[in-house]
Amino acid sequence: MATSMFESILGTVTPEMTQSLGARLGESPSAVQHGLSSATAATLSGLARNTSDPGFIDRLMQVVNRAGSQNVAGNVASAISAGPSGAAGELGNRLSSLVFGTQQGQIGNLVAQHSGMSSSAGSGILKMAGALVLGHFV
């Protein structure tokens, strides 16, 4: 049983999902797993950092409600398989943009560097981590 939200979120990711996403991004499954771990930690940290802003909470709830209406939680495997260009990736991008603002690109680059992948893959992984986090909340 997961002992933290972080572990619970990453526990939904199967080896098949990391392999599929890795193939889509041109990266190894181990780099994808490492990237998802880093990006999920960054996203959760960013959420916690912004919770004192009532406007942030309102915008966050709009993204969460949209994720609920698209059943992100029930379709985690297909969302990951569709990759960053799919509907879940778009929702993940909305969450990342909300959480990181103008630093979103820098965070994606840091995830890429830390995980040993291309910067475009790091950006995609950040979107997918956002989708995983949203899936946990809906």
C-alpha positions in Angstrom: 0.0 0.0 0.0 1.3 3.5 -0.9 2.3 5.5 2.1 2.2 8.9 0.3 0.4 10.7 -2.4 3.6 10.6 -4.5 3.8 6.8 -4.2 0.1 6.4 -4.9 0.4 8.4 -8.1 3.5 6.6 -9.4 1.9 3.3 -8.4 -0.6 3.8 -11.2 2.2 3.7 -13.8 2.9 0.2 -15.2 6.0 -1.0 -17.1 3.8 -1.2 -20.2 2.9 2.4 -19.8 6.5 3.6 -19.4 7.5 1.5 -22.4 4.7 2.9 -24.6 5.4 6.5 -23.5 9.1 5.9 -24.0 8.5 4.6 -27.6 6.3 7.7 -28.3 9.0 10.1 -27.0 12.0 8.2 -28.3 13.4 7.6 -24.8 14.1 4.5 -22.7 11.5 3.2 -20.3 13.9 3.8 -17.4 14.4 7.4 -18.4 10.7 7.8 -18.7 10.1 6.3 -15.2 12.8 8.5 -13.7 11.4 11.6 -15.5 7.9 10.8 -14.3 9.2 10.5 -10.8 11.0 13.9 -10.9 8.2 15.7 -12.7 5.5 14.3 -10.3 7.6 15.5 -7.3 8.0 18.9 -8.9 4.3 19.2 -9.7 3.2 18.2 -6.2 5.7 20.6 -4.7 4.4 23.4 -7.0 0.9 22.7 -6.0 1.7 22.9 -2.3 3.7 26.1 -2.8 0.7 27.8 -4.5 -2.1 26.7 -2.2 -2.2 30.0 -0.2 -3.4 31.9 -3.3 -7.3 31.7 -3.5 -7.1 32.6 -7.2 -4.8 29.6 -7.8 -7.3 27.3 -6.0 -10.1 28.5 -8.2 -8.1 27.9 -11.4 -6.9 24.5 -10.1 -10.5 23.4 -9.5 -11.4 24.3 -13.1 -8.7 22.1 -14.4 -9.6 19.3 -11.9 -13.3 19.5 -13.0 -12.3 19.3 -16.6 -10.1 16.2 -15.9 -13.1 14.6 -14.1 -15.3 15.2 -17.0 -12.8 13.6 -19.3 -12.4 10.6 -16.9 -8.6 10.9 -16.7 -8.5 8.7 -13.6 -10.4 5.9 -15.3 -8.2 6.0 -18.4 -4.7 6.5 -17.0 -3.2 3.7 -19.2 -4.7 5.0 -22.4 -3.8 8.6 -21.4 -0.2 7.7 -20.9 -0.2 5.7 -24.1 -1.6 8.6 -26.1 1.3 10.7 -24.8 1.7 14.4 -24.4 -0.3 15.3 -27.6 -3.4 13.5 -26.3 -6.3 15.0 -24.3 -4.7 14.0 -21.0 -1.4 15.6 -22.1 -3.3 18.8 -22.8 -4.8 18.8 -19.3 -1.4 18.0 -17.8 -0.1 21.0 -19.8 -2.8 23.2 -18.3 -1.9 22.0 -14.8 1.8 22.5 -15.4 1.2 26.0 -16.8 -0.9 26.9 -13.8 1.6 25.5 -11.3 4.9 26.7 -12.9 3.8 29.7 -15.0 6.6 31.2 -17.0 9.0 28.6 -15.6 7.3 25.6 -17.1 9.9 25.3 -19.9 12.7 25.5 -17.4 11.2 22.8 -15.2 10.8 20.6 -18.3 14.4 21.1 -19.1 15.5 20.3 -15.6 13.4 17.1 -15.7 15.1 16.2 -19.0 18.6 16.9 -17.7 18.0 15.0 -14.4 16.5 12.0 -16.3 19.0 12.0 -19.2 16.5 12.7 -22.0 15.9 15.3 -24.6 14.4 18.6 -23.6 11.3 18.0 -25.7 10.8 14.6 -23.9 11.2 16.4 -20.6 8.5 18.8 -21.5 6.3 15.9 -22.6 7.0 14.0 -19.3 6.1 17.1 -17.3 2.7 17.2 -19.1 2.1 13.5 -18.4 3.1 13.9 -14.7 0.4 16.7 -14.6 -2.1 14.3 -16.0 -1.2 11.6 -13.5 -1.6 14.1 -10.6 -4.9 15.2 -12.0 -6.0 11.6 -12.3 -5.3 11.2 -8.6 -7.5 14.1 -7.6 -10.6 13.1 -9.7 
